[in-house]
């Protein structure tokens, strides 16, 4: 991932992705996008229709990415279990990222389990970034202590 570019690029991903929360699979797809950026493991963006009905609830707040623009957030919900602000989307991303408009990324840490091609991911360290670490991605990753200036 140190070969990943800055500014980041996005690419189509063809493979199996699942997100489990509250004892249920809340998202499953074989078509997604991933954003690749220097010092970060990939962030996967899933089509919104890959989520089960009711699993995403609009949440308050927004943030700004210098590359992708204004993000909006979702709570992930199953029954009375809620992961506040654990998913996000770019409704109107900046030029070059239009393909991920409306697609949804998920923070792996508050989920029960997230997988890529059957492998359970490890959340990117630090709790701020949404990258998913798999065995084929080599760090160190931004988010570890002392990495704010990278």
C-alpha positions in Angstrom: 0.0 0.0 0.0 3.0 2.3 0.0 2.8 1.9 -3.8 -0.7 3.4 -3.7 -1.0 6.9 -5.2 -1.5 10.3 -3.7 -4.0 11.7 -4.6 -5.8 8.4 -4.3 -7.4 6.4 -7.1 -10.5 4.3 -7.1 -10.9 1.1 -9.0 -13.7 -1.4 -9.5 -13.5 -4.5 -7.3 -14.8 -7.9 -8.3 -14.9 -10.2 -5.4 -17.0 -11.2 -2.4 -17.6 -8.6 0.4 -19.8 -9.1 3.4 -20.6 -7.0 6.5 -22.1 -8.7 9.6 -23.7 -6.7 12.4 -26.1 -7.6 15.2 -25.8 -11.3 14.3 -26.9 -10.7 10.7 -25.4 -10.1 7.3 -26.3 -6.5 6.6 -24.5 -6.2 3.3 -23.2 -8.6 0.7 -21.9 -7.9 -2.8 -19.6 -9.2 -5.5 -19.3 -5.8 -7.1 -17.8 -2.8 -5.3 -15.1 -0.1 -5.6 -12.0 0.4 -3.6 -10.1 3.6 -2.9 -6.3 3.2 -2.8 -4.2 5.9 -1.1 -0.6 6.0 0.1 -0.2 4.8 3.7 -3.8 3.5 3.9 -5.3 0.0 3.4 -8.1 0.0 0.8 -11.5 1.5 1.7 -14.3 -0.5 0.1 -17.4 1.2 -1.2 -20.5 -1.1 -1.6 -23.6 -0.3 -3.7 -26.3 0.9 -1.4 -28.6 -1.8 -2.6 -26.2 -4.4 -1.3 -27.4 -3.5 2.2 -30.5 -5.1 3.7 -33.5 -2.9 4.0 -33.4 -0.8 7.2 -29.7 -1.5 7.9 -28.7 2.1 7.1 -30.2 5.0 8.9 -29.2 8.6 8.0 -27.0 10.0 10.8 -26.2 13.6 11.8 -22.9 15.2 10.8 -20.7 15.3 7.8 -17.0 15.5 7.0 -14.8 16.8 4.2 -12.2 14.8 2.3 -9.7 16.8 0.3 -10.0 14.2 -2.5 -13.6 13.0 -2.5 -15.6 16.0 -1.1 -18.4 16.1 1.4 -19.3 12.9 3.2 -22.7 12.0 4.8 -23.0 9.4 7.5 -25.3 6.5 8.3 -25.9 4.5 11.5 -25.8 0.8 11.0 -28.9 -0.7 12.6 -30.2 -4.2 13.4 -33.1 -4.4 15.8 -32.1 -2.4 18.9 -28.3 -2.6 18.1 -26.9 0.6 16.6 -23.4 1.4 15.4 -23.6 5.3 15.3 -22.0 6.9 12.2 -20.3 3.7 11.2 -21.0 4.1 7.5 -20.6 6.9 5.1 -21.2 8.0 1.5 -20.3 10.7 -0.9 -23.6 11.8 -2.4 -21.8 14.2 -4.8 -18.1 13.3 -5.0 -15.5 15.5 -6.6 -14.5 14.9 -10.2 -12.6 11.6 -10.7 -14.7 9.9 -8.0 -18.1 10.1 -9.5 -18.4 6.3 -9.7 -18.7 6.0 -5.9 -21.6 8.5 -5.7 -24.1 7.0 -3.2 -21.9 3.9 -2.6 -21.4 3.1 1.1 -18.2 2.4 3.1 -18.3 0.9 6.5 -16.0 1.1 9.5 -15.0 -2.5 10.3 -14.3 -2.0 14.0 -17.9 -1.6 15.2 -19.1 -4.5 13.0 -19.3 -8.1 14.1 -17.3 -9.1 11.0 -16.4 -7.8 7.6 -14.9 -10.0 4.9 -13.1 -9.6 1.5 -13.1 -12.8 -0.5 -13.9 -14.8 2.7 -11.1 -13.4 4.8 -12.1 -11.5 7.9 -10.6 -8.0 7.7 -8.8 -6.1 10.5 -9.8 -2.4 10.9 -7.3 0.2 10.0 -5.7 1.4 13.3 -6.7 4.6 15.0 -10.5 4.6 14.7 -10.6 7.6 12.2 -9.9 6.0 8.8 -12.0 3.3 7.3 -9.4 1.0 5.6 -9.8 -2.7 5.7 -6.6 -4.7 6.3 -6.3 -8.2 4.8 -3.3 -10.6 4.6 -2.2 -9.3 1.2 -1.9 -5.7 2.4 1.4 -4.7 4.1 1.8 -1.8 6.5 2.6 0.2 8.5 -0.7 2.1 8.1 -1.7 5.6 8.9 -3.6 5.7 12.1 -1.0 4.0 14.4 0.4 6.2 17.1 2.8 8.8 15.7 1.4 8.7 12.2 -0.6 12.0 12.1 2.2 13.7 10.2 2.6 11.1 7.5 
